[in-house]
Amino acid sequence: MHGASTRDRDVVLHVLGDFAATVDDRPVALGGPRQKAVLARILAGSDETVSAEQVVDDVWGERSVDSTVASVHAYVSRLRRLLGGDAIPRRAGRYLIDREVVTVDADLFVDDVSRGREALARGADDAAAAILDAALGRWRGPDAFGAMREAHFLAPLAAKWEQLYVLAAEALADAHARCGRAGDDVALLHELAERDPLRESVAVRLVRALYAAGRQADALAAFERCRHALAEQLGVDPTPELRRVHAAVLAQEPLPAAVSSALPTNLPPRNRSFVGREDVLAEVSGVLDDDVRRPRAVALVGLAGVGKTELALELAHRRRRTGRVAWWVAAEDPAGTATGLADLAAALGIVAFERGEDTHAALWTELDRAPGWVLVFDNADDPALLEPFLPAARHGDVVITSRNPAWRRLARPVTVSSLRRTESVRYVVGRTGDAAAEADTLAEQVGDLPLALEQACAYIEQTGMSVPDYVELFRERRASLLLRDPLDSRPTVATTWGLAFDRLYQRSPRAAGLLEAIAFLAPDAITVATLRRLGHPEMFADELDLQDALAELLRLSLVDRDSGFVRVHRLVQDVVRARLPVGVRRRRLVEAVRACTGDGADTEDAGAHLLTVAAHAEALGTVPDGLVEALAELAGRQAARALYPAAQRVLETALRLQHEIDDAVLHGTLVCRLGEVLDAAGYLAPALDLHRRAVRILDSTLDPDDVVLAHAYNRLGHVLNCADDAVAAIDAHERALLALQKAGRDDLVPPVLVDLGYTLWAAGRLGPAGEALRAGRELLEGHGRRDDRDWAHATAGLGIVAQDGGNLEEAVSLQRTALDVFTRVCGPEHPDTAQTLDKLGYALRLSGRADEAVEVHLRAVRLLERVLGADDSRVAMTLTNLGLAYADAGRTGEAIEAQARARRIFHAALGPAHASTLLADRRLAVALAASGNQVRARTLMNAVLEVAEQRLEDNPAEQARIAADAARVFGSDTV
């Protein structure tokens, strides 16, 4: 239970002057300081819900452990028991004070002040005085929240209410003055003047009140105190209004009529759909609250459409102090800026001077008479053009929005990026009501760009379609949706950026050409070196031309630069490409390909762009020279680093593009490479199909002794061996060797010999296997390739041959040597390194070091699982070898577990009749027999024997191993 319902109880929270609560007019103890702080933090959220994590951050002052979040829930539960179960509801995992069931005296105060000031504006002076007097009477002390007022999460709200208290007091003094009761407010106004001696609006009313009460000397003294404070602290003279009241008191003349205390504002309405940006708002507020530099100025900079204006508007509303100037200036050009400031001067009653500079000087002086003003200069792209209009007034905030980042001399630049994904999702869900997962997909499509999100949500609202339907349409008609005219008057991505693009083409055709070429590269981390290769003589004569072009792009925030890297939003790329004629698109695509494939291209950098370039080539139906070959090379580098899914994707892209070229040899080569990648990734069946297809394509096109065909045959042999077809595998290897010998390519023979050696070993032919492996290794050494990857493969193969020949110490030594080379050449996380660890573990077990073998096998299993996944057949082979080591170490239960898992993987990956599956079957049978489970062990072994009798008649070594395992299962029974 969370406490009784609040619906039929009178619950009031008092924040004006202290922090307390009453229920049915009886005081309620709110608990200790932390419990009260939790309640205050939730209350400070106003109508917005507050998460427990945010309460932890603000109340505890640090990101704490989960138990602290649990403490928040506990405090809320206690508060509900005090205030009623409905007082603090939880919505979507977040809290708020329900104003429908809880009355907050500050809310009543705000409403009263609003009604009182409206009555005063209508001339209902008596009614205004009564309402405002009652409003001020709600305060129990000078500080909102009482002793808790200085808590950082309460101070802004407290300051807002306290400022409203001052405005209400000034309005009450005006109402009393109009009713002939100006002297009634002396004590109240004197107290306010003591608190803020710089507030001239209070001083005006205090002088009037004292004079009306017959206290001329005190009135003059009050004026003098304010004048002195203004001179000492701000270096300014009193306002004309205060001087007029002072002069009337001196001359003992009637006082000027009371005037309204509110200073002008023209801020656009607050955006009700604004979400997130709390980190940026906090950063900007920190800059604006820094008193070291005045006036405090920030420049919100970033790409058009990233939300700078909406952020500035939210910031202005948050920082606006009630009754102080808050002014919005459209600063696209000097004329607009001058008009905006002239309008502000007129609103403040400043008579226009003949020279604009004099009007501005009078405006700055007037602004500093009422500290706390906010000026926003929106869309000011040239610092030099705005500088003459920046205020000399010191006691307020200046916020600038600009695409140009070069503001550091005049203001603190703060870069505004796209929304965080969580913010984008919150925005879309709020606008459309669709699920968060669907909103996430939309946000991904538009790169979290606020304007694109707004455009999408507006389209969804106007057409009645769902978010998934829009996403599908966007994927199919991306360019059309971005470039189409809006359904209403709101700006779109295309119209907003179109102005920037047009300006760019006018200012710098070179920069425009560079942006067009960049539009065909991957958007993130484009190196400046790549941009240099994009250029050609008519674009960049030298480095200076390139840097000037980059400066123009940066000036409009069309790209970001971080040292040697440049980034561009992908929607910018989309719109740039969509605006180009097809012929220009193809020309820029060729330039992008040349930058990624030409002389001097960095392979790592180019690799980041090749897939993007290839996608554009597919879309345009054109294949620039060198693109397919570059993709094949990229896939080879990825496969060498065991990045098999990435290599597969690249090769599949290359094959699609290759169909546009109609080159059979290239086609066969790509099919062969894709087969190699799938084989390395553990997809044996499709890899075998691809290798057979590659051989058919190349065999029908090339001479029998062509090295490309020889490579295809050798890789087919390798996969046939893995598929348990040793005879066909040996034939394929030998065909490859014959072709290379005829072609005189002795340099390509060693890897084929090594692959042949492994196949012969798998067939049980240890002598020929050792000869092939030694011959291959010696040839590699003769070609200066000792300690490379092929040499390590040969060495590991010789290790397993030595092992099966009974030379266990030699086997261990050879595997350690191979392991060192693989670790150095391929890296400690490569599958080759892991499989050599497995071979080393096997040799260690046979040499009697079972415990050491277990540790080595475990390392291999974990490494392969990380790189290849838990269900790869190479993981299963390592597991079954681990099971043997467990058994030799006396760990029977773990041995059974390892063998059972290996068997499951082999069955799923290779089928029940594969040699590796039969191996796991019989090893599991042996482990079960050792544990006493004879029935299941014999059932498994009988199944193995049935298959082995049909398949292993040409492999006496394997037959001997099966017979030995069967004897361990059946004991002295006939096998």
Secondary structure, DSSP 8 states (H G I E B T S, - for coil): ---S-STTS-EEEE-SSS-EEEETTEEE---SHHHHHHHHHHHHTTTS-EEHHHHIIIIISS---HHHHHHHHHHHHHHHHHH-TTSS-EETTEE---TTTEEEHHHHHHHHHHHHHHHHHHT-HHHHHHHHHHHHTT-SSSSTTGGGTTSTTTHHHHHHHHHHHHHHHHHHHHHHHHTT-GGGGHHHHHHHHHH-TT-HHHHHHHHHHHHHTT-HHHHHHHHHHHHHHIIIII-----HHHHHHHHHHHTT------------B------TT----HHHHHHHHHHHT-TTSSSEEEEEE--TTSSHHHHHHHHHHHH--TTS-EEEEE-SSHHHHHHHHHHHHHHTT----SSHHHHHHHHHHHHHTS--EEEEEET---HHHHGGGS----SEEEEEEES----TTTSEEEE-----HHHHHHHHHHHH---HHHHHHHHHHTTT-HHHHHHHHHHHHHHT--HHHHHHHHHHSHHHHHHS--SSSS--HHHHHHHHHHHHHHH-HHHHHHHHHHTTS-SS-EEHHHHHHH--TTT-SSHHHHHHHHHHHHHTTSSEEETTEEE--HHHHHHHHHHS-HHHHHHHHHHHHHHHHSTT--HHHHHHHHHHHHHHHHHHT---TTHHHHHHHHHHHHHHTT-HHHHHHHHHHHHHHHTTT--HHHHHHHHHHHHHHHHHTT-HHHHHHHHHHHHHHHHTTS-TT-HHHHHHHHHHHHHHHHTT-HHHHHHHHHHHHHHHHHHT-GGGHHHHHHHHHHHHHHTT-HHHHHHHHHHHHHHHHHTT-TTSHHHHHHHHHHHHHHHHTT-HHHHHHHHHHHHHHHHHHT-TTSHHHHHHHHHHHHHHHHTT-HHHHHHHHHHHHHHHHHHH-TT-HHHHHHHHHHHHHHHHTT-HHHHHHHHHHHHHHHHHHH-TTSHHHHHHHHHHHHHHHHTT-HHHHHHHHHHHHHHHHHH-TT-HHHHHHHHHHHHHHHTTS--
